[in-house]
Amino acid sequence: MIFIIGLNARKTLENSFFIVLSISFFSIGIIDLFHTLSYEGMQIFMGHGSNLATQLWITARYVQALSLIFATIFINKHFNYSTLFFLYSVVTFILILIIFLEYLPTCYIESQGLTPFKRISEYIIIVILGLSIYYLYRFRDQFASRILKFIISAIIMTIISEIFFTSYISVYGIENFFGHIFKIVAFFLFYKAIIQIAFRDPVTLLYKKLRQSESNYREAYLNANFYKDLFTHDISNIFQIISSTVELAKIEGSVINEELISRLETQLKQGKELIRNIRKFSEIESTDLPIENLNVKKSLEDSIELLKFDFEDKTIEAQVISQEENVYALSNELVDEIFMNLLTNAVKYNNSDPIEIDVVFSNVFLENRKYVRIEMRDNGIGVPDDKKEVIFKKGHKREKGGKGLGFGLSVVRNIIKKLNGKIWVEDRVKGNPSKGSNFIILLPSA
């Protein structure tokens, strides 16, 4: 039943753990069926004694334990259902064939009880089941709490069952009886978890997706209005200054000097930057660029060289501090946009001479995940505490207190969010914003 439910619900099973679980229970069910039919009292497979049933039992338990650890370790992998089902079918057929051809070590000897192979196998299976609980706990954020409780309880019941199966002498003994009772309870709990996933969660998931769609449409509407308002406001200011400059140039007897030309060039540059930023921001929000393994340390060093070229008239002292020659993170080509934006801000909002920029690379663990931590420290004017969050929001130019177009750091945060990373700003000298900023970036480690 666990397999049948999983088969019919496979299109709604987004968590690969349950795909592996449902398919593995097909194999377990087949082998356990042979185990039941081969029990000596059934008188179907004559001449094998109790050893055959015991061999089939231990084989099914190995399949179950190894499938659980496989499903938890590769929980974020995507498997083709048909391919995985075919592989499990082939493995099941081969295992049953090996047992009936008597290639598997003896597990039970009449009047003597279990062999060392059977006892050791049970302990190995218990250890594997224990490891699967450990990995399930590590990936607990992938499960609803109720479902996780069902699965962990099922594994604990299975472990208790296996403990009973390490010590019996007679296949009709009390230990064997209780072992089967705990096994039934374990199967029932696995069944409850699959029922929860297959029938209840899809409804929850549907409502969740509908709410997400509503949220996405609302966000798109707000973005459209934001772009319209921003473009209308800033482009109007730009044209106003250009218009007044042209009027000055038209005054009879006036000289078109370098100051007027410089003013026009500045406004044209502002207009180009506005259009570029709007285009860049809309592209980032509407597309998903592939994430790959990139040497972010080299990307940063290239950005620093470009920065020095762009600001030839300033003295920039930049150093990169890292214990590793190469630092790899899961990123893409937009990481250059992140670095150039932050480096440019470190120069533009800086009254010191020389301008100092220190970039420190390190590794951190956060929420069971390894990140590359990048700290970009400068000796600029700093960011006051009341501006530390607002600088990353779209627009809010007045609140930011800057002279730009209100886009740069919001683009940076959006890119980092798409890379499954984080960014925030702290004081370079704790408690003294005027001593410079420390922008901290976390990118998932490769």
N, C-alpha and C positions, 0 to 999 in steps of 0.2 A: 504493500500500500504506500509506503514511503517513496518507493521508486515511481509508482504510477502517478502519484500526486506531483512529484518533481518533474516527471515527463510532461504532464499536461500544463504545468505552470512554468515551464522552462523559459518562456519569453518574458515573464515578469520577474524572474529571479535575477536581479542585478548583481547580487553578491555571489561570486564564483564558489564560495565555500559550500553553498547549498546545492549547486550544480554537481560538484564532486560528491557531496554527501548522498544525494538521491541516486546517482549512478552507482556508487559503491555499494549501496544497499541492494541493488539488483544482484550483484555478485555475491554479497553476503547471504541474501535470501536463497539463491540457487545452491550454494555450498551447504547452508544450514538445512535445506530440504534433503539433500543427499545424506547429511548427518542424521537426520531424523529417520529416513528410510533405512539407513544402514545399522540402526540400533539393533542389538542382537534379538530383542524380543519381537521385532517387526517381521523377522524371517523372510526378508526380501533378497538381500545380498548374503547368501549362505556361504559358510566356510571361512569367513573373515574374522569372526569373533568381535570383541569390543574394541580392538585396536583401530579398525577402519573408521568407526564412528568418532573415536578420539582424534585420529589424524585429521578428519574432515573438520572437527570442531576447532582444533588449534589453527588450521589453515584459514578458516573463516575469521577467527579473531585477529590473526596477523593482517588479513586484508582490511578489516575494520580499523585497527589501530593505525596502520600505515596510511590509510585513506584519510583519517582524521588529521594526522600530522601533515600530510601532503596538502590537504584543503586549507589548513590554517597558515602554513608557511607561504603558500602561493595564493593567498586570499585576494590580492590585488591583480592577479593575472587573469586574462580572459581566455577561456577555453572553448573550442568548438564542440558543441554537445555531441554531435554524431561521431566525431573522431574519438572523443573520450569514451563514449559508450562502446564503440568498436574495440578499442584497446582493452577495456575492462572485460569485455566478452571473451576476447582471445586469451587473456591472462587467466580468466576463470576456467575456461576449457582446458588449458595446459595444466593448471594446478590439479584439477580433478583427474586428468589423465595420469599425472605423475603419481597420485595417491593410489589409483586402481592398478597401476603397473608396479606398485610396491617399491618405488624409488625413494619415498619419504622415510626418514628414520622411524623406528618403532616408538609409539607413544604410550602403549599400555600392554602389560603382560598379565594374563589371567593369574589370579591368586597372589600376584606380587604387587600389582598396582602400577602406578605411573613410573615411566622411565625418566632418567635425568634429562633427556632431550625435552620431554613434555614439561617438566617442572621449570627448567631454565627458560623455555619458550614463554611460559606464563609470566615469569618475572620480567622478561624483555618486553612483553606486551604491556605489562603494568607501567613500566618506565616510559614507553612510547605514549601511552595514554596520559600519563602525568605531564609529559612535555607538551602534549596537545592542549592541556588546560593552561599551561604557562603561556603558549603562543596565543591562545584565545584571549587571555587576559591582556596581553600586549596589544592586540588588535580589537579591544573591546568597543572602541568607538565605531567599528563597522557594523555593530549589532544593536538592535533594540534591547534594552535591559531585560525585558521579560523573556525574549528568545534566548539570550545568552545564559540566563539562569536555567532554562530547560536543557540546553546543550551541556553545560558544565555538570548539572545534576545527573544527566544521562551518562556522562563519562565516569563520574564518581560511582554510580551504580554498577557500571561495567567493571571498574577496578575492583570493587567489593566482590562481584561475581567471580572474577579471575582469581582472587585470593582463595575463595572456596575451592576452586578447581586445581589448586596446587597441592592438595593434601589428601584427596580421597583414595581409598584402596578399591572399593567396590563401585561399579558404575551405578548401582542401586542404593549407594550410601546416602546418609543424611546431608553430607557436605555437597554432594552432587545435586541433591534436591534443592537445597537453598541457593546454590549457584545458579540454577535455572530460574528460580523465582526472581532473583535480582536481575537476571538477564531480561526477563519479561518486562520488569519495571523500567529498565534502561531503554528498551525498544519503544515502550510507550512514551517515554519522555522525548526521544528523538522524533517520534510520530507527532507529538504535540507541537514541537518546534517547526516542523515542516507544515503542519496545518496552519499554524499562526502566520508563517511566511506566505504560503500559497493562497490563502483565502482572506485573511484579514489585512495583511500588509498592502496588497495591491490597491485596496480601496483607500487606505491611508496615503499610499504613494500617489494615487490619482488626484486626490484633493491637494496634496503637497505640490504636484506639478501644475495644477490649475492656479494655485496661489502664486507659484513662481512665475507663471506666464503673465498673470495680472500685474505682478510686481515689475516684470521686464517691460511690459507695455507702458506702465506708469513712468518707469525710468526713462524710456525712449521719448515719451511725451515731454517730460521735464527737460531732458537733454536738448530736444529740438527748440524749446522755448529759451533755454539758456543760451544756445548758440545764436539764436535770433537776437535776443536782447544784448548779448555781449558784442556781437558783430555790429549791430545798429548803433550802439552807444560809442564803441571805440572807433569805428570807421568814421562816424560823424565828427568826432573830435579831431581825427587825423585830417579829414577834408577841410575842417574849419581852419586849422592852422595853416594848411597848404594854401587855402583861399586867401587868408589874411596876408600870407607872405607874398602871394602873387599880386595882391592889391598894393602892397608896399612897393613892389617892383614897378608898378604902373604909374606911380606918382611921378609927375613931371619933374625932371631934374634929378631923380634918385639914381643912385649907382647900385647896380646888381653886384654886390660884394660877396666875399667868401662866407660871411655870416649868413646871408640869405640862402645861398646855395647849400650850406651845411644844414640849415634848418629844413630845407626841402628834402635833402638826402636822408635826414634823420626820420622824417615822417614817412617817407617811402619805405625805409627799412622797417619802421614800426608796422606799416600796413602789410608788408610781406611776411613779417613774423606772426602777425595776427592770423593771416590766411593759412600759413604753414601750421600753426599750432591747432587751429580748428580742424584742419584736415587730418593732422596727426592724431589728435584726440579722438575724432570720430572713427578713424581707421582702427585704432587700438580697441575701442569699445565694441566694434562690429565684427572683428575678425579674431580667429584663434591661430596664432602662429605656432608651428611645431616647437616643442621643447626638446632641447638636445644637450649633450654633454659638452660644455664649453670651458675653455681656460679663461676664467674671469680675471685672473691676475694680469694676463697678457693684454686683455681688452682694456683694463684700467691703465696700464702703462702706455698703451697706444693713445688713449684719451688724454693723458697728461702731456705727451709730446705735442698733440694737436692743440691743446690749451695754450702751451707756451708759444706756439706759432701764432695763434690768434691774438695773444696779448704780448706782443714783442716789446711794447713800451713799458711793461711792468716787470719787476723782479719777483719771480715766483720760485720759491724753494719747496719742492715737493719730494717726498720720500715714501716708498712703499715698504712696509715692514711685514715680513712673513717668514715662518719657519720652513715653508715648502717652496721649492723653486717654481712649481706650477700648482695652481689652485683651480680645481674643476668644480663646477656647479651646474645644476639643471637650469638652463637658461636658453636664450636665443639672441638673434641679432639686435633686439631692442635694448639689451644690456648696455650698449654703447650710448644710447639715448639717456639712460639713467646716469651713467658716469659723467657725461659731458654736461648735463644739466646741473648736477650737484657741484662739479668742479667750476663751472662758469659762475654759479652763484657765489662760490667761495672767493672768487676774484672780484665780482661786481659789488658785493656787499662787504667790502674790506677797505679800511683806510690805513692799514699798516704798511710799512715798507721795511723789510721785504714781506711779501705775502707768503705765509707758511701753510702748507697743506700736508698732513701726515695721514697715510692710509694704512690701517692695521688689519691684517687677515688672521682669522682664527676659526676654530671649529667649536660648535656648541650643540648640545642635545636639548631638544624642547619637545614635549609631548610625544616621546618615544620616536623622535625623528632627528636625524643629524642635519645641521645647517652650516653653511659657510657664513661666518659673521664678518661683515666689512664695516669698519669704523672710519669715517672720513672727517678728520678733525681740522679745523682752520682757526686762524687768529683774527677773524673778521668781526663785524659789529654784533654778531650773536642774534639769538631769537628769544625775545621775552617770553616768560611762562604763559601769558595769556594768548600768545600767537602760535604756540608750539603745535597745536592741532589744526587751527584754521588755515595755516599755510599750505596744507595738503588738499584743501577743498577747492572745487572749481569756482572761479570768480572770486568774490569777497576781496576785491582789490583794496578797498578802503580799510577793511579790518586787517588785512595783511600788512598794510603800511608800506607796500613796495612801490616800485616805479615801473614794474612790468605790466603784462597784460593779464595777469591772474591765472595763468595756465600751467606754467612749468612744473611745479611740484605735484600738482594734481595729476599730470601725465605720468610722472615718475611713480606715484603711488599706484596708479591704475595698472601700469606695466608690471610692477612688482607683485600686485595682487594676482594678475594673470599667470605669473610664474610661481604661484603658491608660496610667495615670500611675504616678508613684513618690512616696514620702514618706520622709523620714528626719529625724533631729534632730541638730544640732550645738551646740556651745557658742557663745553670743553673743560671748564673749571667748575666743578659742582657748586651750585648756588650763586654763580656769578655769570649771568648771560652775556655781559659786555666783554668777556674774555674770549669769546668765540663759540662756535657751534661744533657739535659732534653728531653727524648724521649716521645712524646705525641701520644697516641693511642685513636682512637674513634671507639667503637663497638656499633652497634644498640642495644638500650635498649630492654629488654624483657618486 
